[in-house]
């Protein structure tokens, strides 16, 4: 089972929910797909067992065979390759690594070279109970999506997989949540939280991934997130009240279920809600 | 003309809260919301849209199923896993959310069943607000090319600033360190990084300061909610001192920030108090150092 934890708005508590949920369930693998600013490892304190570079491919021109016909440049949708009279320029930060330039070259003069965009780290949490895989995007790098895809290649089908998703609604989010069986949307009960929650809900509806909402910092703001969830029939899976102690544990990099073990049952309960709603759905669909 | 971008690395540290207040305090400026996939500044600025432009980002492959003979060469050529036979379907289909519009499938398809089509990936707006003119945008959900749309917003802001003779562009950035963030930073005079005194805040601050250094952009830091963990605030201050980055002023935690948000107002306009005083000092500080 793959569960992703997403939000739209940043800083609502995705990592808090992902990490505390992971610590409340048996046999878990956490994939931190927020490769721009991964934070799960701060809380899980893994012993790193392996680090490997992640690459995309960029074109490399063999000048012995290139006749400067310019077909590669006109084929490239990203303007990442420019053909001059005696030189071919490649702009790696514009290149998506699609390989089309190499396909269209009549002289077979373009091969592809790997270009490092980041690294993937693997390890086990401090107490050995959780497998963690996370991507770290290189500084100055714009291509986050291929790194996210490569983190997801590490999915262990034998485990309950929890994916920490980057904020937003654009392509890195799609890459991270796609293929999930269920998505937990973490929001806060404020106007910003609600606006970005609506966007995130649209994303999941487009991707046809079932979802529920966790309301973090409950008690601040207003009730409009609750009204919205009710109108839309979105289940509220859990409320985490705004609590100075929880904020304090968070600031120290300590998962709060470690300090407040009574929360483990509540987090584990989220999965129970998912299973019953899924069962309910299967039952009603069968009846049809 | 000066440009200041407010960024954070980590999400939810208070970028938009600060930008909205600066919009009240700054004179003769244009406001630009460069968080195009989850923009929130409009919830405080209440813009009245005067100009709406279609944004065409990447193209998208479109398949004519009547011509497809299901040879599978498109699926093989696509490196973005955007073409497949999905469960329960009988034919190949393009997943527009994954398609990056490269055209490799078009090239390999011998049946000419696939074409590249332009798509509207979002909208850019120029709006009037009571605080000045605002450039902003909304990327459609599940779209790529957010960096390009950020550039459109910045170009709009610059054009307005020139027309109106403004001296300043105030830019609200996106969380993270990737494509849209880099697009919101290129060529600005100052990056003000808002962080919080948490281990995550510190970790993410380090990475975003690596980015500003990488691009040679002058940076200053402010710690929001500094009193939720004063030890960490000291750590961040010390870290910044070692990096030679100014910490301008710290903002205390106060529920008034959320109350202002619920009221739909910038916090300095909503209330006087410690938070508003701190924000005014930050604004003074970055102006005197500019």
Interface residues (C-beta under 8 A of the other chain):
Chain A: X8 X9 X10 X11 X12 X15 X34 X36 X37 X39 X42 X75 X77 X78 X96 X97 X98 X99 X100 X103 X104 X137 X139 X140 X141 X142 X143 X144 X145 X149 X166 X167 X168 X169 X170 X171 X172 X173 X174 X175 X178 X190 X191 X192 X195 X196 X199 X202 X203 X206 X207 X220 X221 X222 X244 X247 X248 X250 X251 X252 X253
Chain B: X8 X9 X10 X11 X12 X13 X16 X37 X38 X40 X43 X58 X59 X77 X79 X80 X81 X97 X98 X100 X101 X102 X103 X104 X107 X108 X116 X139 X141 X142 X143 X144 X146 X147 X174 X175 X176 X177 X178 X179 X180 X181 X182 X196 X197 X198 X199 X200 X201 X203 X204 X207 X210 X211 X214 X215 X228 X229 X232 X255 X258 X261 X262 X264
